Amino acid sequence: MFTLLLVEDNELNRDMLSRRLERQGFRVVCAVDGEDGYRVARAERPDLILMDMHLPVMDGWEVTRRLKAEPDTRPTPVIALTADAMTGDREKALAAGCDDYDTKPVDLPRLLDKIRALIGHGGNG
């Protein structure tokens, strides 16, 4: 079973997405802000991180840069999840070290395709 880390400060978004991913067969651990996400990523060593970019304490760009700067967490794929869909936002996320980018509200089939492309099929489906 693949483990996903969902770093999301919005409780409704976090609960809804984590339940939907668990129904797909993933183990989901959550973090509520950037600092928590950084700590949990280093402790849990998830197979993939879903990173909200607008987070309290430390934003998703900074968390990603820090994780990608460390040898132990550098290989972990990160998908930026953001409501930002402006020109240049995808490039900004990729420049911070994210491996892919997706917009909110989340389109689950599209997100699952991106997750599976980065870690393999995984899950029950």
Phi, psi and omega in degrees: 000130179279143177256129176248138172258122177255113178257106188209125182275340180276115186300318180296315178298316182298311182295314182296311183292320180297319178296318180296320179289322177297322177295338177274000175099008178269149167272129183241125170249149186237153172226147189256350176207175184296318180296317177297318179299318178298313180296313182294321179299319181287326182279318186273333183052060183293164177284334181201149179242130171258112192246112169295141184268337179255091185237151172287163177073300177217127183286165184297330178295315181292318178302313181298314179302317180294316180295321181285346178274348183257133182303323183289329184251351181306317183289345184291121179294142178235128173252121176287130174242119183208151174283349179290122177230030181277157176304129178097344182293320178297315180297322178297318179295316180294323178295331178284348178116359178295146181271339177202178189214137175216154185258156172260149359294148186290132170264102189303313179301320179294316179296318178299320177301318180292318178299311182295327178294329183270330183238358184101181189298301175058171177070188183267348189260000000 
